[in-house]
Amino acid sequence: MTLSSARPRELVWSKIPHSRDYELKLNGKTIGQLSRPRAWASDFVAETNGRSWILRRGGIFGAEEIVDSTSGKRLAAFKTRWGKGALTFADGQKFRVESKGAFRPVWSVFSEDDQLILEIHGKEKTVELKASASSVAEERLIILVMFLWYRKLQTEEDATAAAVAIAIS
């Protein structure tokens, strides 16, 4: 079964017990992992099908990037503005990323022609691939799923840090 043919509720994120890492499962079988190599690092490593990528913040304004962990080559850059952003791959292909909802957030990826590709339901930890996902190459699709979960985790951590800073001051 390919990732793009997964039905709703077949593709699920789960936290690895006694860890800060997550697994992406398709019908109960682990197909990918998102992990933090060091306790206080903001970088994550996404792994699937023998490939791995580093998802990290970079630059002065906290722009994020996806880097091939073997070659060190930057595959994509993400620029955000007011909760929405654009993920641009080195070949020029762009995807729009948005999040809606405070208590039951839904993270979405749209193609350049505004087709909804996928949604991650934060509380349920499910990935819902839309019909238009079949137009995206399988490897790029898995990178999008991994990146979206990374963005969700980073946003939650940023919100927690801000709340702590406010409470202390």
Rosetta constraint file for C-alpha pairs under 8 A:
AtomPair CA 1 CA 5 HARMONIC 6.78 0.50
AtomPair CA 1 CA 6 HARMONIC 7.51 0.50
AtomPair CA 2 CA 6 HARMONIC 6.96 0.50
AtomPair CA 2 CA 138 HARMONIC 7.65 0.50
AtomPair CA 3 CA 26 HARMONIC 7.89 0.50
AtomPair CA 3 CA 138 HARMONIC 6.80 0.50
AtomPair CA 3 CA 141 HARMONIC 7.85 0.50
AtomPair CA 3 CA 142 HARMONIC 7.54 0.50
AtomPair CA 4 CA 129 HARMONIC 6.72 0.50
AtomPair CA 4 CA 133 HARMONIC 5.91 0.50
AtomPair CA 4 CA 134 HARMONIC 5.44 0.50
AtomPair CA 4 CA 138 HARMONIC 6.90 0.50
AtomPair CA 4 CA 141 HARMONIC 7.61 0.50
AtomPair CA 5 CA 134 HARMONIC 7.49 0.50
AtomPair CA 6 CA 10 HARMONIC 6.09 0.50
AtomPair CA 6 CA 11 HARMONIC 6.64 0.50
AtomPair CA 6 CA 26 HARMONIC 7.48 0.50
AtomPair CA 6 CA 129 HARMONIC 7.02 0.50
AtomPair CA 7 CA 11 HARMONIC 7.42 0.50
AtomPair CA 7 CA 128 HARMONIC 7.25 0.50
AtomPair CA 7 CA 129 HARMONIC 7.21 0.50
AtomPair CA 8 CA 126 HARMONIC 7.76 0.50
AtomPair CA 8 CA 127 HARMONIC 7.10 0.50
AtomPair CA 8 CA 128 HARMONIC 5.22 0.50
AtomPair CA 8 CA 129 HARMONIC 7.13 0.50
AtomPair CA 9 CA 126 HARMONIC 6.03 0.50
AtomPair CA 9 CA 127 HARMONIC 7.11 0.50
AtomPair CA 9 CA 128 HARMONIC 7.20 0.50
AtomPair CA 10 CA 25 HARMONIC 7.70 0.50
AtomPair CA 10 CA 26 HARMONIC 5.40 0.50
AtomPair CA 10 CA 27 HARMONIC 4.94 0.50
AtomPair CA 10 CA 28 HARMONIC 7.73 0.50
AtomPair CA 10 CA 126 HARMONIC 7.96 0.50
AtomPair CA 11 CA 24 HARMONIC 7.00 0.50
AtomPair CA 11 CA 25 HARMONIC 5.63 0.50
AtomPair CA 11 CA 26 HARMONIC 4.57 0.50
AtomPair CA 11 CA 27 HARMONIC 6.57 0.50
AtomPair CA 11 CA 126 HARMONIC 6.03 0.50
AtomPair CA 11 CA 127 HARMONIC 5.41 0.50
AtomPair CA 11 CA 128 HARMONIC 7.27 0.50
AtomPair CA 12 CA 24 HARMONIC 5.75 0.50
AtomPair CA 12 CA 25 HARMONIC 5.27 0.50
AtomPair CA 12 CA 26 HARMONIC 6.60 0.50
AtomPair CA 12 CA 125 HARMONIC 5.77 0.50
AtomPair CA 12 CA 126 HARMONIC 4.45 0.50
AtomPair CA 12 CA 127 HARMONIC 5.92 0.50
AtomPair CA 13 CA 22 HARMONIC 6.53 0.50
AtomPair CA 13 CA 23 HARMONIC 5.63 0.50
AtomPair CA 13 CA 24 HARMONIC 4.59 0.50
AtomPair CA 13 CA 25 HARMONIC 6.26 0.50
AtomPair CA 13 CA 125 HARMONIC 5.12 0.50
AtomPair CA 13 CA 126 HARMONIC 6.16 0.50
AtomPair CA 13 CA 127 HARMONIC 7.66 0.50
AtomPair CA 14 CA 22 HARMONIC 5.50 0.50
AtomPair CA 14 CA 23 HARMONIC 5.35 0.50
AtomPair CA 14 CA 24 HARMONIC 6.57 0.50
AtomPair CA 14 CA 25 HARMONIC 7.59 0.50
AtomPair CA 14 CA 125 HARMONIC 6.98 0.50
AtomPair CA 15 CA 19 HARMONIC 7.47 0.50
AtomPair CA 15 CA 20 HARMONIC 7.11 0.50
AtomPair CA 15 CA 21 HARMONIC 6.02 0.50
AtomPair CA 15 CA 22 HARMONIC 4.38 0.50
AtomPair CA 15 CA 23 HARMONIC 6.35 0.50
AtomPair CA 16 CA 20 HARMONIC 7.00 0.50
AtomPair CA 16 CA 21 HARMONIC 5.61 0.50
AtomPair CA 16 CA 22 HARMONIC 5.39 0.50
AtomPair CA 16 CA 23 HARMONIC 6.63 0.50
AtomPair CA 20 CA 35 HARMONIC 7.06 0.50
AtomPair CA 20 CA 36 HARMONIC 7.13 0.50
AtomPair CA 21 CA 33 HARMONIC 7.36 0.50
AtomPair CA 21 CA 34 HARMONIC 5.84 0.50
AtomPair CA 21 CA 35 HARMONIC 4.48 0.50
AtomPair CA 21 CA 36 HARMONIC 6.52 0.50
AtomPair CA 22 CA 33 HARMONIC 5.70 0.50
AtomPair CA 22 CA 34 HARMONIC 5.21 0.50
AtomPair CA 22 CA 35 HARMONIC 6.43 0.50
AtomPair CA 23 CA 30 HARMONIC 6.32 0.50
AtomPair CA 23 CA 31 HARMONIC 7.57 0.50
AtomPair CA 23 CA 32 HARMONIC 5.76 0.50
AtomPair CA 23 CA 33 HARMONIC 4.37 0.50
AtomPair CA 23 CA 34 HARMONIC 6.34 0.50
AtomPair CA 24 CA 30 HARMONIC 5.75 0.50
AtomPair CA 24 CA 31 HARMONIC 5.79 0.50
AtomPair CA 24 CA 32 HARMONIC 4.95 0.50
AtomPair CA 24 CA 33 HARMONIC 5.89 0.50
AtomPair CA 24 CA 34 HARMONIC 7.96 0.50
AtomPair CA 25 CA 29 HARMONIC 5.04 0.50
AtomPair CA 25 CA 30 HARMONIC 4.27 0.50
AtomPair CA 25 CA 31 HARMONIC 5.55 0.50
AtomPair CA 25 CA 32 HARMONIC 7.04 0.50
AtomPair CA 26 CA 30 HARMONIC 6.43 0.50
AtomPair CA 26 CA 31 HARMONIC 6.54 0.50
AtomPair CA 31 CA 48 HARMONIC 5.99 0.50
AtomPair CA 31 CA 49 HARMONIC 7.20 0.50
AtomPair CA 32 CA 46 HARMONIC 7.22 0.50
AtomPair CA 32 CA 47 HARMONIC 5.43 0.50
AtomPair CA 32 CA 48 HARMONIC 4.37 0.50
AtomPair CA 32 CA 49 HARMONIC 7.43 0.50
AtomPair CA 33 CA 45 HARMONIC 7.95 0.50
AtomPair CA 33 CA 46 HARMONIC 5.75 0.50
AtomPair CA 33 CA 47 HARMONIC 5.25 0.50
AtomPair CA 33 CA 48 HARMONIC 6.67 0.50
AtomPair CA 34 CA 44 HARMONIC 6.51 0.50
AtomPair CA 34 CA 45 HARMONIC 5.66 0.50
AtomPair CA 34 CA 46 HARMONIC 4.53 0.50
AtomPair CA 34 CA 47 HARMONIC 6.53 0.50
AtomPair CA 34 CA 146 HARMONIC 7.06 0.50
AtomPair CA 34 CA 150 HARMONIC 7.70 0.50
AtomPair CA 35 CA 44 HARMONIC 5.42 0.50
AtomPair CA 35 CA 45 HARMONIC 5.25 0.50
AtomPair CA 35 CA 46 HARMONIC 6.58 0.50
AtomPair CA 36 CA 41 HARMONIC 6.81 0.50
AtomPair CA 36 CA 42 HARMONIC 7.51 0.50
AtomPair CA 36 CA 43 HARMONIC 6.32 0.50
AtomPair CA 36 CA 44 HARMONIC 4.57 0.50
AtomPair CA 36 CA 45 HARMONIC 6.18 0.50
AtomPair CA 37 CA 41 HARMONIC 7.15 0.50
AtomPair CA 37 CA 43 HARMONIC 7.48 0.50
AtomPair CA 37 CA 44 HARMONIC 6.70 0.50
AtomPair CA 37 CA 45 HARMONIC 7.03 0.50
AtomPair CA 42 CA 56 HARMONIC 6.59 0.50
AtomPair CA 42 CA 57 HARMONIC 7.22 0.50
AtomPair CA 43 CA 54 HARMONIC 6.73 0.50
AtomPair CA 43 CA 55 HARMONIC 5.73 0.50
AtomPair CA 43 CA 56 HARMONIC 4.53 0.50
AtomPair CA 43 CA 57 HARMONIC 7.03 0.50
AtomPair CA 44 CA 54 HARMONIC 5.79 0.50
AtomPair CA 44 CA 55 HARMONIC 5.16 0.50
AtomPair CA 44 CA 56 HARMONIC 6.48 0.50
AtomPair CA 44 CA 150 HARMONIC 7.46 0.50
AtomPair CA 45 CA 52 HARMONIC 6.68 0.50
AtomPair CA 45 CA 53 HARMONIC 5.69 0.50
AtomPair CA 45 CA 54 HARMONIC 4.66 0.50
AtomPair CA 45 CA 55 HARMONIC 6.16 0.50
AtomPair CA 46 CA 52 HARMONIC 5.43 0.50
AtomPair CA 46 CA 53 HARMONIC 5.20 0.50
AtomPair CA 46 CA 54 HARMONIC 6.33 0.50
AtomPair CA 46 CA 55 HARMONIC 7.21 0.50
AtomPair CA 46 CA 146 HARMONIC 6.46 0.50
AtomPair CA 47 CA 51 HARMONIC 5.68 0.50
AtomPair CA 47 CA 52 HARMONIC 4.29 0.50
AtomPair CA 47 CA 53 HARMONIC 6.60 0.50
AtomPair CA 48 CA 52 HARMONIC 6.45 0.50
AtomPair CA 52 CA 68 HARMONIC 6.54 0.50
AtomPair CA 52 CA 69 HARMONIC 5.69 0.50
AtomPair CA 52 CA 70 HARMONIC 7.58 0.50
AtomPair CA 53 CA 66 HARMONIC 6.44 0.50
AtomPair CA 53 CA 67 HARMONIC 5.48 0.50
AtomPair CA 53 CA 68 HARMONIC 4.61 0.50
AtomPair CA 53 CA 69 HARMONIC 4.84 0.50
AtomPair CA 54 CA 66 HARMONIC 5.69 0.50
AtomPair CA 54 CA 67 HARMONIC 5.06 0.50
AtomPair CA 54 CA 68 HARMONIC 6.35 0.50
AtomPair CA 54 CA 69 HARMONIC 5.74 0.50
AtomPair CA 55 CA 64 HARMONIC 7.27 0.50
AtomPair CA 55 CA 65 HARMONIC 5.89 0.50
AtomPair CA 55 CA 66 HARMONIC 4.74 0.50
AtomPair CA 55 CA 67 HARMONIC 6.55 0.50
AtomPair CA 55 CA 147 HARMONIC 7.16 0.50
AtomPair CA 55 CA 150 HARMONIC 7.47 0.50
AtomPair CA 56 CA 64 HARMONIC 5.50 0.50
AtomPair CA 56 CA 65 HARMONIC 5.53 0.50
AtomPair CA 56 CA 66 HARMONIC 6.64 0.50
AtomPair CA 57 CA 62 HARMONIC 5.43 0.50
AtomPair CA 57 CA 63 HARMONIC 5.71 0.50
AtomPair CA 57 CA 64 HARMONIC 4.19 0.50
AtomPair CA 57 CA 65 HARMONIC 6.26 0.50
AtomPair CA 58 CA 62 HARMONIC 5.42 0.50
AtomPair CA 58 CA 63 HARMONIC 5.45 0.50
AtomPair CA 58 CA 64 HARMONIC 5.60 0.50
AtomPair CA 58 CA 65 HARMONIC 6.83 0.50
AtomPair CA 59 CA 63 HARMONIC 5.92 0.50
AtomPair CA 59 CA 64 HARMONIC 7.98 0.50
AtomPair CA 63 CA 77 HARMONIC 7.19 0.50
AtomPair CA 63 CA 78 HARMONIC 5.93 0.50
AtomPair CA 63 CA 79 HARMONIC 5.35 0.50
AtomPair CA 63 CA 80 HARMONIC 7.27 0.50
AtomPair CA 64 CA 77 HARMONIC 5.80 0.50
AtomPair CA 64 CA 78 HARMONIC 4.98 0.50
AtomPair CA 64 CA 79 HARMONIC 6.72 0.50
AtomPair CA 65 CA 74 HARMONIC 6.99 0.50
AtomPair CA 65 CA 75 HARMONIC 7.56 0.50
AtomPair CA 65 CA 76 HARMONIC 5.61 0.50
AtomPair CA 65 CA 77 HARMONIC 4.27 0.50
AtomPair CA 65 CA 78 HARMONIC 5.82 0.50
AtomPair CA 66 CA 74 HARMONIC 5.96 0.50
AtomPair CA 66 CA 75 HARMONIC 5.51 0.50
AtomPair CA 66 CA 76 HARMONIC 5.12 0.50
AtomPair CA 66 CA 77 HARMONIC 6.37 0.50
AtomPair CA 67 CA 72 HARMONIC 5.80 0.50
AtomPair CA 67 CA 73 HARMONIC 5.55 0.50
AtomPair CA 67 CA 74 HARMONIC 4.29 0.50
AtomPair CA 67 CA 75 HARMONIC 5.41 0.50
AtomPair CA 67 CA 76 HARMONIC 7.16 0.50
AtomPair CA 68 CA 72 HARMONIC 5.17 0.50
AtomPair CA 68 CA 73 HARMONIC 5.43 0.50
AtomPair CA 68 CA 74 HARMONIC 6.37 0.50
AtomPair CA 68 CA 75 HARMONIC 6.60 0.50
AtomPair CA 69 CA 73 HARMONIC 7.82 0.50
AtomPair CA 74 CA 90 HARMONIC 7.27 0.50
AtomPair CA 75 CA 89 HARMONIC 5.64 0.50
AtomPair CA 75 CA 90 HARMONIC 5.33 0.50
AtomPair CA 76 CA 87 HARMONIC 6.54 0.50
AtomPair CA 76 CA 88 HARMONIC 5.33 0.50
AtomPair CA 76 CA 89 HARMONIC 3.98 0.50
AtomPair CA 76 CA 90 HARMONIC 5.55 0.50
AtomPair CA 77 CA 87 HARMONIC 5.65 0.50
AtomPair CA 77 CA 88 HARMONIC 5.42 0.50
AtomPair CA 77 CA 89 HARMONIC 6.53 0.50
AtomPair CA 78 CA 85 HARMONIC 6.71 0.50
AtomPair CA 78 CA 86 HARMONIC 5.56 0.50
AtomPair CA 78 CA 87 HARMONIC 4.31 0.50
AtomPair CA 78 CA 88 HARMONIC 6.36 0.50
AtomPair CA 79 CA 85 HARMONIC 5.41 0.50
AtomPair CA 79 CA 86 HARMONIC 5.54 0.50
AtomPair CA 79 CA 87 HARMONIC 6.70 0.50
AtomPair CA 80 CA 84 HARMONIC 5.58 0.50
AtomPair CA 80 CA 85 HARMONIC 3.92 0.50
AtomPair CA 80 CA 86 HARMONIC 6.51 0.50
AtomPair CA 81 CA 85 HARMONIC 5.83 0.50
AtomPair CA 83 CA 98 HARMONIC 6.39 0.50
AtomPair CA 83 CA 99 HARMONIC 6.59 0.50
AtomPair CA 84 CA 96 HARMONIC 7.38 0.50
AtomPair CA 84 CA 97 HARMONIC 5.76 0.50
AtomPair CA 84 CA 98 HARMONIC 4.66 0.50
AtomPair CA 84 CA 99 HARMONIC 6.98 0.50
AtomPair CA 85 CA 96 HARMONIC 5.82 0.50
AtomPair CA 85 CA 97 HARMONIC 5.16 0.50
AtomPair CA 85 CA 98 HARMONIC 6.58 0.50
AtomPair CA 86 CA 94 HARMONIC 6.59 0.50
AtomPair CA 86 CA 95 HARMONIC 5.69 0.50
AtomPair CA 86 CA 96 HARMONIC 4.62 0.50
AtomPair CA 86 CA 97 HARMONIC 5.98 0.50
AtomPair CA 87 CA 94 HARMONIC 5.61 0.50
AtomPair CA 87 CA 95 HARMONIC 5.18 0.50
AtomPair CA 87 CA 96 HARMONIC 6.33 0.50
AtomPair CA 87 CA 97 HARMONIC 7.18 0.50
AtomPair CA 88 CA 92 HARMONIC 6.08 0.50
AtomPair CA 88 CA 93 HARMONIC 5.80 0.50
AtomPair CA 88 CA 94 HARMONIC 4.39 0.50
AtomPair CA 88 CA 95 HARMONIC 6.50 0.50
AtomPair CA 89 CA 93 HARMONIC 5.34 0.50
AtomPair CA 89 CA 94 HARMONIC 6.31 0.50
AtomPair CA 93 CA 112 HARMONIC 7.72 0.50
AtomPair CA 94 CA 111 HARMONIC 6.80 0.50
AtomPair CA 94 CA 112 HARMONIC 5.86 0.50
AtomPair CA 95 CA 109 HARMONIC 6.38 0.50
AtomPair CA 95 CA 110 HARMONIC 5.53 0.50
AtomPair CA 95 CA 111 HARMONIC 4.87 0.50
AtomPair CA 95 CA 112 HARMONIC 5.80 0.50
AtomPair CA 96 CA 109 HARMONIC 5.59 0.50
AtomPair CA 96 CA 110 HARMONIC 5.00 0.50
AtomPair CA 96 CA 111 HARMONIC 6.44 0.50
AtomPair CA 96 CA 112 HARMONIC 7.15 0.50
AtomPair CA 97 CA 107 HARMONIC 7.30 0.50
AtomPair CA 97 CA 108 HARMONIC 5.69 0.50
AtomPair CA 97 CA 109 HARMONIC 4.69 0.50
AtomPair CA 97 CA 110 HARMONIC 6.51 0.50
AtomPair CA 97 CA 148 HARMONIC 7.95 0.50
AtomPair CA 98 CA 107 HARMONIC 5.77 0.50
AtomPair CA 98 CA 108 HARMONIC 5.32 0.50
AtomPair CA 98 CA 109 HARMONIC 6.71 0.50
AtomPair CA 99 CA 105 HARMONIC 6.59 0.50
AtomPair CA 99 CA 106 HARMONIC 5.64 0.50
AtomPair CA 99 CA 107 HARMONIC 4.39 0.50
AtomPair CA 99 CA 108 HARMONIC 6.24 0.50
AtomPair CA 100 CA 105 HARMONIC 5.53 0.50
AtomPair CA 100 CA 106 HARMONIC 5.47 0.50
AtomPair CA 100 CA 107 HARMONIC 6.63 0.50
AtomPair CA 101 CA 105 HARMONIC 4.38 0.50
AtomPair CA 101 CA 106 HARMONIC 6.45 0.50
AtomPair CA 104 CA 121 HARMONIC 7.40 0.50
AtomPair CA 104 CA 122 HARMONIC 6.56 0.50
AtomPair CA 104 CA 123 HARMONIC 5.97 0.50
AtomPair CA 105 CA 121 HARMONIC 6.33 0.50
AtomPair CA 105 CA 122 HARMONIC 5.45 0.50
AtomPair CA 105 CA 123 HARMONIC 7.09 0.50
AtomPair CA 106 CA 119 HARMONIC 6.48 0.50
AtomPair CA 106 CA 120 HARMONIC 5.66 0.50
AtomPair CA 106 CA 121 HARMONIC 4.72 0.50
AtomPair CA 106 CA 122 HARMONIC 5.94 0.50
AtomPair CA 107 CA 119 HARMONIC 5.42 0.50
AtomPair CA 107 CA 120 HARMONIC 5.04 0.50
AtomPair CA 107 CA 121 HARMONIC 6.55 0.50
AtomPair CA 107 CA 122 HARMONIC 7.31 0.50
AtomPair CA 107 CA 148 HARMONIC 7.09 0.50
AtomPair CA 107 CA 152 HARMONIC 7.54 0.50
AtomPair CA 108 CA 116 HARMONIC 7.24 0.50
AtomPair CA 108 CA 117 HARMONIC 7.57 0.50
AtomPair CA 108 CA 118 HARMONIC 5.80 0.50
AtomPair CA 108 CA 119 HARMONIC 4.40 0.50
AtomPair CA 108 CA 120 HARMONIC 6.50 0.50
AtomPair CA 108 CA 148 HARMONIC 7.96 0.50
AtomPair CA 109 CA 116 HARMONIC 6.11 0.50
AtomPair CA 109 CA 117 HARMONIC 5.55 0.50
AtomPair CA 109 CA 118 HARMONIC 5.47 0.50
AtomPair CA 109 CA 119 HARMONIC 6.51 0.50
AtomPair CA 109 CA 144 HARMONIC 7.84 0.50
AtomPair CA 109 CA 148 HARMONIC 7.97 0.50
AtomPair CA 110 CA 114 HARMONIC 5.38 0.50
AtomPair CA 110 CA 115 HARMONIC 5.27 0.50
AtomPair CA 110 CA 116 HARMONIC 4.45 0.50
AtomPair CA 110 CA 117 HARMONIC 5.35 0.50
AtomPair CA 110 CA 118 HARMONIC 7.39 0.50
AtomPair CA 111 CA 115 HARMONIC 5.17 0.50
AtomPair CA 111 CA 116 HARMONIC 6.54 0.50
AtomPair CA 111 CA 117 HARMONIC 6.56 0.50
AtomPair CA 115 CA 132 HARMONIC 6.60 0.50
AtomPair CA 116 CA 130 HARMONIC 6.59 0.50
AtomPair CA 116 CA 132 HARMONIC 6.75 0.50
AtomPair CA 116 CA 133 HARMONIC 8.00 0.50
AtomPair CA 117 CA 129 HARMONIC 6.24 0.50
AtomPair CA 117 CA 130 HARMONIC 5.30 0.50
AtomPair CA 117 CA 131 HARMONIC 7.33 0.50
AtomPair CA 117 CA 132 HARMONIC 5.43 0.50
AtomPair CA 117 CA 133 HARMONIC 4.81 0.50
AtomPair CA 118 CA 127 HARMONIC 7.04 0.50
AtomPair CA 118 CA 128 HARMONIC 5.55 0.50
AtomPair CA 118 CA 129 HARMONIC 4.44 0.50
AtomPair CA 118 CA 130 HARMONIC 5.48 0.50
AtomPair CA 118 CA 133 HARMONIC 6.83 0.50
AtomPair CA 118 CA 145 HARMONIC 7.92 0.50
AtomPair CA 119 CA 127 HARMONIC 5.79 0.50
AtomPair CA 119 CA 128 HARMONIC 5.12 0.50
AtomPair CA 119 CA 129 HARMONIC 6.57 0.50
AtomPair CA 119 CA 130 HARMONIC 7.95 0.50
AtomPair CA 120 CA 125 HARMONIC 6.78 0.50
AtomPair CA 120 CA 126 HARMONIC 5.69 0.50
AtomPair CA 120 CA 127 HARMONIC 4.51 0.50
AtomPair CA 120 CA 128 HARMONIC 6.22 0.50
AtomPair CA 120 CA 148 HARMONIC 7.55 0.50
AtomPair CA 120 CA 149 HARMONIC 7.58 0.50
AtomPair CA 121 CA 125 HARMONIC 5.56 0.50
AtomPair CA 121 CA 126 HARMONIC 5.35 0.50
AtomPair CA 121 CA 127 HARMONIC 6.50 0.50
AtomPair CA 121 CA 128 HARMONIC 7.85 0.50
AtomPair CA 122 CA 126 HARMONIC 7.15 0.50
AtomPair CA 122 CA 152 HARMONIC 7.57 0.50
AtomPair CA 127 CA 145 HARMONIC 7.69 0.50
AtomPair CA 129 CA 133 HARMONIC 6.04 0.50
AtomPair CA 132 CA 136 HARMONIC 7.63 0.50
AtomPair CA 133 CA 141 HARMONIC 7.33 0.50
AtomPair CA 136 CA 140 HARMONIC 6.60 0.50
AtomPair CA 136 CA 141 HARMONIC 6.01 0.50
AtomPair CA 137 CA 141 HARMONIC 6.09 0.50
AtomPair CA 138 CA 142 HARMONIC 6.36 0.50
AtomPair CA 139 CA 143 HARMONIC 6.31 0.50
AtomPair CA 140 CA 144 HARMONIC 6.19 0.50
AtomPair CA 141 CA 145 HARMONIC 6.33 0.50
AtomPair CA 142 CA 146 HARMONIC 6.13 0.50
AtomPair CA 143 CA 147 HARMONIC 5.94 0.50
AtomPair CA 144 CA 148 HARMONIC 6.00 0.50
AtomPair CA 145 CA 149 HARMONIC 6.38 0.50
AtomPair CA 146 CA 150 HARMONIC 6.23 0.50
AtomPair CA 147 CA 151 HARMONIC 6.14 0.50
AtomPair CA 148 CA 152 HARMONIC 6.24 0.50
AtomPair CA 149 CA 153 HARMONIC 6.28 0.50
AtomPair CA 150 CA 154 HARMONIC 6.12 0.50
AtomPair CA 151 CA 155 HARMONIC 6.01 0.50
AtomPair CA 152 CA 156 HARMONIC 6.29 0.50
AtomPair CA 153 CA 157 HARMONIC 6.22 0.50
AtomPair CA 154 CA 158 HARMONIC 6.09 0.50
AtomPair CA 155 CA 159 HARMONIC 6.18 0.50
AtomPair CA 156 CA 160 HARMONIC 6.23 0.50
AtomPair CA 157 CA 161 HARMONIC 6.13 0.50
AtomPair CA 158 CA 162 HARMONIC 6.15 0.50
AtomPair CA 159 CA 163 HARMONIC 6.18 0.50
AtomPair CA 160 CA 164 HARMONIC 6.21 0.50
AtomPair CA 161 CA 165 HARMONIC 6.14 0.50
AtomPair CA 162 CA 166 HARMONIC 6.20 0.50
AtomPair CA 163 CA 167 HARMONIC 6.13 0.50
AtomPair CA 164 CA 168 HARMONIC 6.13 0.50
AtomPair CA 165 CA 169 HARMONIC 6.21 0.50
